[in-house]
Amino acid sequence: MNKRIKPLLAVAIIFSLLGGVFVSAILGSPYFSEILAFSATLLGSIVTYYFSMQQGKNA
């Protein structure tokens, strides 16, 4: 159970950020550019973390 918390948290964050970007785009939020920049940075960090971990396991 302990090893599942990080991936589940990452998936939850990814889907909530994508949902937030989608909703703010549909509603025409005046802060859309800031939301998009924040989400893209956080999503990039999560994806980079997991791809770098996977590469380290194969080496």
Stockholm file with secondary structure:
# STOCKHOLM 1.0

chainA/1-59         MNKRIKPLLAVAIIFSLLGGVFVSAILGSPYFSEILAFSATLLGSIVTYYFSMQQGKNA
#=GR chainA/1-59 SS CGGGHHHHHHHHHHHHHHHHHHHHHHHTCTTHHHHHHHHHHHHHHHHHHHHHHHHHHHC
#=GC SS_cons        CGGGHHHHHHHHHHHHHHHHHHHHHHHTCTTHHHHHHHHHHHHHHHHHHHHHHHHHHHC
//
